[in-house]
Amino acid sequence: MEFGRSDHWRLPTAIKILIAGGFGAGKTTMVGAVSETRPLRTEEALTQVGTDVDDLSGVERKLTTTVAMDFGRITIRNDYMLYLFGTPGQERFFFVWDELAMGALGAVVLADTRRLDDCFPSVDYFEKRGQPFVVALNCFEGTQHFTVGEVRDAIGLEPDIPIVRCDARRRDSGREVLITLVEHAMRRGVSPVGTMS
């Protein structure tokens, strides 16, 4: 292999994607499910102090929370390297988001229909930044089943923003969500080339 010849060897294009959403929506689970490497997690145990601040309705069995970010990676045909950054969900950690969002192609906003209001801050954040995003309805057991139209109306999303159903625990489901995001970003004229700058 000659390293000086571009037709023989080149680095994959790096694409940064955020996985955002409310507390307990499944962000850490999704990053872990789709990552080809062992994901980096910055989870800490929930304490009594946190449970006094965080609403655990619907996620009573949750024992930990992300305090900085989750990180995972996917390689696509040696051409693209997707770097996945899971954001913390609670408002008190939002100061981290600006750093994580810098250079990102776009974001997946995970929504738990049992706690749909929790995804509003994420949707607002990416709308204000003008950053491409899709909404992924994480279908937990016991999830209320709303139509995509009902969810779109409840969140107040524009018609061109994709809403998809997913299971954050399943690799194939998570990958479909990521493909939907990349295609949406490209339709909006955002190129994967040059992200992560």
WOTA-V248461 format. One record per backbone hydrogen bond with DSSP energy under -0.5 kcal/mol. NH is the residue of the N-H (numbers start at 1). CO is the residue of the C=O. Records with the same first field share a line. If there is no record, write none. Layout:
# WOTA-V248461
NH = CO  CO
This chain:
# WOTA-V248461
3 = 1
5 = 2
6 = 4
8 = 5
9 = 5
13 = 79
15 = 81
17 = 83
18 = 106
19 = 85
20 = 18  108
22 = 110
25 = 22
30 = 26
31 = 27
32 = 28
33 = 29
34 = 30
35 = 31
36 = 73
37 = 73
40 = 71
42 = 69
44 = 65
46 = 63
51 = 47
52 = 48
53 = 49  50
54 = 50
56 = 54
59 = 56
62 = 59
65 = 44
67 = 42
70 = 86
71 = 40
72 = 84
74 = 82
76 = 80
77 = 75
79 = 76
80 = 76
81 = 13
82 = 74  80
83 = 15  81
84 = 72  82
85 = 17  83
86 = 70  84
87 = 19
88 = 68
93 = 90
94 = 91
96 = 93
97 = 94
98 = 94
100 = 96
101 = 97
102 = 98
104 = 101
105 = 16
106 = 16
107 = 132
108 = 18
109 = 107  134
110 = 20  108
111 = 136
113 = 111
115 = 112
116 = 113
118 = 115
119 = 116
120 = 117
123 = 119
124 = 120
125 = 121
126 = 122
127 = 123
128 = 124
129 = 125
130 = 126  127
131 = 126
134 = 107
135 = 162
136 = 109  134
137 = 135  164
138 = 111  136
139 = 137  166
140 = 138
143 = 140
146 = 144
151 = 147
152 = 148
153 = 149
154 = 150
155 = 151
156 = 152
157 = 152
161 = 158
162 = 160
164 = 135
166 = 137
170 = 167
174 = 170
175 = 171
176 = 172
177 = 173
178 = 174
179 = 175
180 = 176
181 = 177
182 = 178
183 = 179
184 = 180
185 = 181
186 = 182
187 = 183
188 = 184
189 = 186
190 = 185
191 = 189
195 = 192
196 = 103
197 = 194
